[in-house]
Amino acid sequence: MEFINDIFGNLIMGFGVALSLENVLYCFVGCLLGTLVGVLPGIGPVAAIALLLPTTFALPPVGAMIMLAGIYYGASYGGSTTAVLVNLPGESSSVVTCLDGHAMAKNGRAGHALAISAIGSFFAGTVCTLVIAFMAPPLAEVALKFGAPEYFSLMTFGLIASAVLARGSLMKALGMIVVGLLFGIIGTDVNSGMSRFTFGLPGLSDGIGFVVIAMAFFGLGEIIKNLETPNDQRQIFTDKVSGLMPRWVDVKDSAGAIVRGTLIGGGFGILPGTGPIVAAFASYAVEKKVARDNSQFGKGDIRGVAGPESANNAAAQTAFIPTLTLGIPGSGTMALMLGALMIQGIAPGPQVMTARPDLFWGLIASMWVGNLMLVILNLPLIGMWVQLLKVPYRMLFPAILLFMCIGTYSLNNSIQDPLLMAFFGIVGYAFMKFGCEPAPMLLGFILGPLMEENLRRALLISRGDPTVFFTRPISLAFLILAALSLLIVVLPAVRKKRDEAFQGDDGG
């Protein structure tokens, strides 16, 4: 009972922080930008957060995190709009929504699809915010017992899991993690003072900036990739969207799918490396299995919209649990959120809850505020989002590129940062052409220095004895989980299922 009282006491404190005029404004700006990013195909939440990171430097930490979180789950809402209207996912987790959402739009039921999508997203977001409030404190308490060996093994498991559950080839995902780890150790070694992989360039002595890498791979790389699509191949939705009030029969038919999608998404969000995209695919597969008659799936079944949309928003919310409590990002977006915390001078991990309760509980409470804002924002502004889809790429992308150059230059007032961004943008584009996902690379880049630090600390404590990672139960458990993840995915049946799960996700 005392635990529940503490939770509600903390939530009341969180709402006091989140409902201040300043933070409500940050939340609104984040939700609006997130929806905009979700609606405009080819940008996505990771690119948007990467682009906007420099603007948060001057903001207070709580306001900055609330705004970035609003962009993240706002993009999950907005992505469904283009998926339904023009069969083009605004971001990767909306790929599944295209299957039945666009079929409903072609049947004149675009409004019903968008309404159920908003209701499912709101329900999932609200429930999973409550899950975060109840799960995070005990998890953080356990994490406080972790030493250097446990953190190293946990990070190893997180990276392996992200590779196993990444789209495409397992070997390519593991290769991208190694690339990220190598990028992360560029600079001066803090222990010996020796320069590593700087190629004699003084500007690299402090390492490659996190924002530079994020903007290059998720901003510039995506822009070059999107410019390959001719403007005349973009679909434009010309019909009038009507019926934004859902019918009772639609609510009744989709209620089960919304609840199941919320449970599936909530579970997948907590696991490192999964996130909204895996949750959405899993939810769609479950709905097809449990439906008595699944003949309408792919032809405009409301359950094919309600389940995946609830799942991807639930996963977007619960992904904050390992990020905030353990300091382990489960996805590329969460790696950016972790980077934003570090930029603000806050050490990620379980101590955040005790050292900065205003930030932790204020962020959780702001998710409720944000979810409510998104329902109010999305449905009345459908007409405006439809008009935005008509903006030509030739006007949109130069503006984004200019903003990126200003953002990277303002980091250190150095021309080297925009040049590095241009170089790594081309590298990122080349990786995409070879079918390599950039998200595992970003996880490796963020976790690399932390892994090195914990590895060295663990070996110092054990006086150079590497068995310390196997003699401590929690550390051993994480290493066994990492090994099992790799072994299981190698099995032919599991590998086949993994490939089927990501089939059709080329547009993400």
matplotlib code that plots the C-alpha trace (Angstrom):
import matplotlib.pyplot as plt

x = [0.0, 2.9, 4.4, 1.1, 0.9, 4.4, 3.6, 0.6, 2.4, 5.2, 2.7, 1.0, 4.4, 5.0, 1.7, 2.7, 5.9, 4.2, 1.2, 3.4, 2.7, 6.3, 6.2, 2.7, 4.1, 7.1, 4.8, 2.5, 5.5, 6.9, 3.5, 2.9, 6.4, 6.1, 2.8, 4.2, 7.2, 5.0, 2.9, 5.8, 7.1, 10.8, 11.8, 10.7, 11.1, 14.8, 15.7, 13.5, 15.0, 18.5, 17.7, 16.2, 18.8, 20.8, 17.7, 17.3, 20.8, 19.4, 16.3, 16.0, 16.5, 12.9, 11.5, 14.0, 13.1, 9.3, 9.6, 11.8, 9.4, 6.4, 8.2, 8.8, 5.2, 3.7, 5.4, 3.8, 0.4, 1.2, 2.6, -0.8, -2.2, -0.2, -0.4, -4.2, -4.5, -1.8, -0.5, 2.9, 4.1, 5.2, 7.5, 8.5, 6.1, 3.2, 4.0, 1.5, -1.2, -1.0, -2.3, -5.9, -5.9, -5.4, -7.9, -10.5, -9.6, -10.2, -13.6, -14.5, -13.8, -10.6, -12.3, -13.2, -9.7, -8.1, -10.6, -10.0, -6.2, -6.4, -8.6, -6.3, -3.2, -4.7, -5.7, -2.4, -0.4, -2.5, -2.2, 1.5, 2.3, 0.7, 2.9, 6.0, 5.0, 4.6, 7.4, 10.2, 10.8, 11.3, 13.4, 15.6, 15.9, 17.3, 19.6, 21.2, 22.6, 24.5, 28.2, 30.6, 30.4, 26.6, 26.4, 28.9, 27.0, 23.6, 24.9, 26.3, 22.9, 21.2, 23.4, 23.0, 19.2, 19.1, 21.0, 18.8, 15.6, 16.8, 15.4, 17.4, 20.6, 21.8, 25.4, 24.9, 23.2, 26.2, 28.6, 26.8, 27.1, 30.9, 31.1, 29.2, 31.6, 34.6, 33.1, 32.5, 36.2, 37.5, 39.2, 41.5, 41.7, 40.8, 43.2, 46.3, 45.8, 46.7, 44.8, 42.9, 41.8, 42.1, 44.3, 46.2, 43.1, 43.0, 39.2, 38.7, 40.7, 37.3, 35.7, 32.9, 29.9, 26.8, 24.6, 26.8, 26.5, 22.8, 22.1, 24.3, 22.9, 19.2, 18.9, 21.3, 21.3, 17.5, 17.3, 19.6, 17.6, 14.3, 15.5, 15.7, 11.9, 10.6, 8.2, 5.5, 5.5, 4.1, 0.5, -1.8, -5.0, -7.8, -10.9, -12.6, -12.1, -15.4, -16.8, -14.2, -16.6, -16.2, -19.2, -20.3, -19.8, -16.2, -15.5, -17.0, -15.1, -11.8, -11.9, -10.3, -7.6, -6.8, -6.4, -4.3, -2.2, -1.5, -0.4, 1.8, 3.3, 3.9, 5.9, 7.9, 8.8, 10.6, 12.8, 16.0, 16.2, 12.5, 10.4, 7.3, 8.0, 8.3, 5.3, 3.1, 4.0, 3.5, 0.1, -1.1, 0.0, -1.9, -5.1, -5.1, -4.6, -7.4, -10.0, -12.8, -12.9, -9.7, -10.6, -11.0, -7.5, -5.6, -9.0, -10.0, -10.5, -10.7, -8.8, -5.8, -5.6, -6.6, -4.1, -0.9, -1.6, -2.2, 0.9, 3.3, 2.2, 2.4, 5.9, 6.9, 5.9, 7.3, 10.6, 11.3, 11.5, 15.0, 16.2, 15.3, 16.0, 19.0, 20.5, 20.2, 18.5, 16.3, 16.2, 17.8, 15.3, 15.9, 19.7, 19.0, 17.0, 19.9, 22.2, 20.0, 20.2, 24.0, 24.2, 22.1, 24.8, 22.6, 24.1, 21.6, 20.7, 18.7, 20.1, 18.0, 14.9, 16.4, 18.7, 16.2, 12.7, 11.2, 12.6, 11.6, 8.1, 7.5, 8.3, 5.9, 3.1, 3.7, 3.0, -0.6, -0.8, 0.8, -1.5, -4.6, -3.1, -2.5, -6.1, -7.2, -4.5, -4.8, -8.5, -9.5, -6.3, -6.6, -7.3, -4.1, -2.0, -3.5, -2.4, 1.1, 1.4, 1.3, 4.5, 7.2, 10.3, 12.5, 11.2, 11.1, 14.5, 16.7, 15.1, 15.8, 19.4, 20.0, 18.6, 20.9, 24.0, 23.1, 22.5, 25.8, 27.8, 26.3, 27.5, 31.1, 31.1, 33.3, 33.1, 34.5, 31.1, 29.0, 31.9, 31.9, 28.1, 28.4, 31.0, 29.1, 25.8, 27.3, 28.6, 25.1, 23.6, 26.1, 25.2, 21.5, 22.1, 23.9, 20.8, 22.5, 20.2, 21.8, 19.9, 22.2, 25.2, 23.8, 23.3, 26.9, 28.1, 26.2, 27.0, 30.6, 32.3, 30.1, 30.9, 34.6, 34.4, 32.6, 34.9, 38.0, 36.4, 35.4, 38.9, 40.5, 38.2, 39.0, 42.7, 42.6, 40.6, 38.1, 36.1, 34.5, 31.8, 30.9, 31.2, 28.6, 25.0, 23.3, 26.3, 26.3, 22.5, 22.8, 25.7, 23.7, 20.7, 22.9, 24.4, 20.9, 19.6, 22.3, 21.9, 18.1, 18.0, 20.5, 17.9, 16.3, 12.7, 13.3, 15.3, 12.4, 9.9, 12.2, 12.4, 8.6, 8.0, 9.9, 8.5, 7.1, 9.0, 11.1, 9.3, 10.2]
y = [0.0, 2.3, 1.7, 2.7, 5.8, 6.8, 6.3, 8.5, 11.1, 11.2, 11.4, 14.4, 16.0, 15.1, 16.7, 19.8, 20.0, 19.0, 21.4, 24.5, 26.9, 26.6, 22.8, 22.6, 24.8, 22.6, 19.5, 21.2, 22.2, 18.6, 17.0, 19.4, 18.9, 15.1, 15.0, 17.1, 14.8, 11.7, 13.2, 14.1, 10.9, 10.2, 12.1, 10.1, 10.7, 9.7, 12.3, 14.9, 14.5, 14.5, 17.7, 19.4, 18.4, 21.6, 23.7, 22.0, 23.0, 26.3, 24.8, 23.6, 19.8, 19.0, 21.1, 19.7, 16.1, 16.8, 18.4, 15.5, 12.9, 14.7, 14.6, 10.8, 9.7, 12.5, 11.0, 7.6, 9.3, 11.4, 8.4, 6.8, 9.8, 9.3, 5.5, 5.7, 8.5, 7.9, 4.4, 5.9, 5.3, 8.6, 6.5, 2.8, 1.6, 2.8, 0.3, -2.2, 0.5, 0.9, -2.6, -2.1, 1.7, 2.6, 0.0, 1.6, 5.1, 3.7, 2.4, 5.9, 5.2, 7.2, 9.1, 6.0, 4.6, 7.8, 8.0, 4.5, 5.0, 8.0, 6.3, 3.2, 5.4, 7.4, 4.3, 2.6, 5.7, 6.3, 2.7, 2.4, 5.7, 4.1, 1.0, 3.2, 4.8, 1.4, -0.5, 2.1, 2.5, -1.2, -1.7, 1.3, -0.2, -3.4, -1.4, 0.3, -3.1, -3.3, -2.9, -2.4, -6.1, -6.2, -3.0, -4.3, -7.5, -5.7, -3.5, -6.5, -8.1, -4.9, -4.6, -8.3, -8.1, -4.9, -6.8, -9.9, -7.9, -5.4, -5.5, -7.3, -9.4, -10.4, -10.1, -6.6, -5.5, -6.9, -5.3, -1.9, -2.3, -2.8, 0.3, 2.3, 1.0, 2.0, 5.5, 5.8, 5.3, 8.0, 10.7, 10.9, 7.9, 9.3, 6.9, 7.1, 10.5, 8.9, 9.9, 7.1, 7.1, 10.9, 10.7, 13.8, 16.0, 18.2, 18.6, 14.8, 14.8, 15.2, 12.5, 12.8, 14.7, 12.7, 15.2, 15.2, 11.4, 11.4, 14.2, 12.6, 9.1, 9.9, 13.3, 13.7, 10.0, 9.9, 13.1, 11.7, 8.4, 10.2, 12.4, 9.2, 9.1, 11.2, 13.9, 12.7, 9.3, 10.7, 9.9, 12.8, 12.3, 14.4, 13.0, 14.8, 13.1, 12.6, 10.5, 11.5, 10.4, 6.6, 4.4, 2.3, -0.8, 0.2, 0.8, -2.6, -4.4, -2.8, -2.8, -6.3, -5.4, -2.2, -4.0, -6.8, -4.3, -2.3, -5.4, -6.6, -3.1, -2.6, -5.8, -5.2, -1.6, -2.8, -5.2, -3.6, -3.5, -4.1, -0.9, 0.1, -1.5, -5.1, -4.5, -3.3, -6.4, -8.8, -7.2, -7.5, -11.2, -11.8, -10.2, -12.4, -15.4, -14.6, -13.4, -15.9, -14.5, -13.0, -12.8, -9.0, -8.4, -6.4, -5.3, -2.8, -4.6, -2.1, -4.5, -4.3, -0.6, -0.6, -3.4, -2.2, 1.5, 0.7, -1.5, 1.0, 3.8, 1.4, 0.4, 4.1, 4.8, 1.8, 2.1, 4.9, 2.2, 0.7, 4.1, 6.1, 3.4, 1.4, 4.0, 1.4, 2.7, 0.1, 1.8, 4.5, 7.1, 6.2, 6.4, 10.0, 10.7, 9.3, 11.5, 14.5, 13.7, 13.6, 16.8, 18.4, 17.1, 14.4, 11.0, 8.4, 5.4, 4.5, 7.6, 9.9, 9.0, 10.1, 12.9, 14.5, 13.4, 16.5, 15.4, 11.8, 12.2, 15.4, 13.5, 10.7, 13.1, 15.0, 11.8, 11.9, 15.6, 14.9, 12.0, 14.1, 16.9, 14.5, 13.4, 17.0, 18.0, 15.1, 14.8, 18.5, 19.2, 16.3, 18.8, 20.8, 17.6, 16.6, 19.9, 19.4, 16.2, 18.3, 20.2, 19.4, 17.7, 20.2, 22.9, 20.8, 19.2, 22.3, 24.0, 20.9, 20.8, 24.5, 23.9, 20.9, 22.9, 25.8, 23.3, 21.4, 24.6, 26.1, 23.2, 24.4, 27.3, 25.2, 24.5, 21.0, 19.8, 20.5, 19.0, 15.8, 15.7, 15.8, 13.1, 10.8, 11.6, 10.1, 7.1, 6.7, 6.7, 4.1, 1.9, 2.2, 1.2, -1.9, -2.7, -1.8, -0.3, 2.8, 2.3, -0.5, 1.7, 4.5, 2.2, 1.0, 4.6, 5.7, 2.5, 2.0, 4.5, 3.4, -0.3, 0.5, 2.4, -0.4, -3.1, -1.3, -0.6, -4.3, -5.5, -3.0, -4.2, -7.9, -7.1, -8.2, -11.4, -11.7, -14.4, -11.6, -11.4, -15.1, -15.4, -12.7, -14.1, -11.1, -10.5, -14.2, -14.2, -11.3, -12.9, -16.2, -14.3, -12.6, -16.0, -17.6, -14.7, -15.3, -19.1, -19.1, -16.7, -19.0, -21.9, -22.2, -22.0, -18.9, -17.2, -17.8, -16.4, -13.3, -12.7, -13.1, -10.6, -7.8, -8.7, -5.6, -3.2, -1.9, 1.4, 2.2]
z = [0.0, 0.8, -2.6, -4.3, -2.1, -3.1, -6.8, -6.6, -4.5, -7.1, -10.0, -8.3, -8.1, -11.7, -12.8, -10.9, -13.1, -16.4, -16.0, -15.5, -18.4, -19.7, -19.8, -21.3, -24.1, -24.6, -24.7, -27.2, -29.5, -29.3, -30.1, -33.0, -34.4, -33.9, -35.8, -38.6, -38.8, -38.8, -41.6, -43.9, -45.3, -45.3, -42.2, -39.1, -35.4, -35.2, -37.9, -36.3, -32.8, -34.3, -36.2, -33.1, -30.6, -30.9, -30.2, -26.8, -25.5, -24.3, -22.7, -19.1, -18.9, -18.0, -20.8, -23.3, -22.5, -22.5, -25.9, -27.4, -25.9, -27.5, -30.9, -30.5, -29.6, -31.7, -34.8, -34.0, -34.2, -37.3, -39.2, -39.4, -41.3, -44.4, -44.1, -44.3, -46.8, -49.4, -48.5, -47.6, -44.0, -42.4, -40.2, -40.1, -37.5, -39.7, -42.5, -41.1, -40.9, -44.7, -45.3, -44.0, -43.4, -47.0, -48.1, -45.8, -47.3, -50.8, -49.6, -48.4, -44.7, -44.2, -41.4, -39.5, -39.8, -38.6, -35.7, -34.5, -34.9, -32.6, -30.0, -30.0, -29.7, -26.9, -24.9, -25.4, -24.5, -21.3, -20.1, -20.8, -19.1, -16.0, -16.6, -16.6, -13.3, -11.6, -13.2, -13.3, -9.5, -8.7, -11.8, -10.8, -7.3, -8.8, -11.0, -8.0, -7.1, -10.4, -10.5, -13.4, -14.5, -14.5, -16.5, -19.1, -19.5, -19.7, -22.4, -24.3, -24.1, -25.2, -28.3, -29.2, -28.8, -31.0, -33.7, -33.5, -33.7, -36.3, -39.8, -42.5, -42.2, -38.7, -39.8, -41.2, -37.9, -35.9, -38.3, -37.8, -34.0, -34.4, -36.7, -34.0, -31.3, -33.4, -34.0, -30.3, -29.3, -31.7, -29.7, -26.6, -24.3, -20.8, -19.0, -21.1, -22.8, -26.2, -29.3, -31.0, -34.7, -35.0, -38.2, -36.9, -37.0, -33.8, -34.2, -33.6, -30.3, -28.4, -30.5, -33.0, -31.8, -31.0, -32.8, -35.9, -36.2, -35.6, -38.1, -40.7, -40.6, -39.8, -41.4, -44.4, -45.3, -45.3, -47.4, -50.1, -50.1, -50.4, -53.3, -55.3, -55.4, -58.3, -57.2, -59.7, -58.1, -54.8, -54.2, -53.4, -51.5, -53.2, -51.5, -48.7, -45.3, -43.5, -40.7, -38.1, -35.4, -35.1, -35.5, -32.5, -34.5, -35.3, -31.6, -30.7, -33.4, -32.6, -28.7, -28.4, -30.9, -29.1, -25.7, -27.3, -29.2, -26.0, -24.2, -27.1, -27.6, -23.9, -23.7, -26.8, -25.8, -22.7, -24.6, -26.0, -29.8, -30.6, -30.4, -32.3, -35.6, -34.2, -31.9, -34.9, -37.0, -34.0, -33.3, -36.9, -36.9, -33.6, -34.9, -38.0, -35.8, -33.3, -35.8, -36.6, -40.1, -41.3, -45.0, -44.8, -43.5, -46.2, -47.7, -45.1, -41.7, -38.8, -36.5, -38.9, -38.0, -34.3, -33.2, -34.9, -34.1, -30.4, -30.3, -31.9, -29.5, -26.5, -27.5, -28.0, -24.4, -22.6, -24.4, -21.8, -19.0, -19.8, -21.0, -17.9, -15.3, -16.6, -19.0, -21.8, -24.9, -26.7, -30.1, -32.2, -30.9, -27.3, -27.9, -29.0, -25.8, -23.8, -25.7, -24.9, -21.2, -21.4, -23.3, -20.4, -18.0, -16.5, -16.0, -17.2, -15.0, -11.9, -10.0, -12.2, -10.3, -6.9, -8.1, -10.5, -9.5, -11.1, -14.5, -14.1, -12.8, -14.8, -18.0, -17.1, -16.3, -19.5, -21.5, -20.3, -21.2, -24.6, -25.4, -24.8, -26.9, -29.8, -29.9, -29.9, -32.5, -34.9, -35.8, -36.4, -38.3, -40.8, -43.6, -42.9, -42.8, -46.2, -47.6, -46.2, -48.2, -51.4, -50.5, -53.1, -51.9, -53.8, -51.3, -48.2, -48.1, -48.8, -45.8, -43.6, -44.9, -44.1, -40.6, -40.1, -41.2, -38.8, -36.0, -36.4, -36.8, -33.6, -31.5, -31.4, -33.8, -36.0, -39.8, -39.1, -37.7, -40.8, -42.9, -40.8, -41.0, -44.8, -44.9, -42.5, -44.4, -47.6, -45.5, -44.0, -47.5, -48.7, -45.7, -46.6, -50.2, -48.9, -46.7, -43.4, -40.7, -39.0, -35.7, -34.4, -35.3, -33.2, -30.2, -30.5, -30.7, -27.6, -25.5, -26.7, -24.4, -21.5, -22.2, -22.3, -19.0, -17.3, -18.8, -17.5, -14.1, -13.7, -14.6, -12.2, -9.4, -10.2, -10.7, -14.4, -13.8, -16.7, -14.9, -12.8, -15.6, -15.1, -11.3, -10.6, -11.0, -12.7, -15.0, -16.0, -16.6, -19.1, -20.9, -21.2, -22.5, -25.1, -26.2, -26.3, -28.4, -31.0, -30.9, -31.2, -34.2, -36.0, -36.0, -39.4, -38.2, -36.1, -38.8, -41.3, -38.8, -38.3, -42.1, -42.4, -39.6, -41.5, -44.9, -46.6, -44.3, -47.1, -47.1, -43.5]

ax = plt.figure().add_subplot(projection="3d")
ax.plot(x, y, z, "-o")
ax.set_aspect("equal")
plt.show()
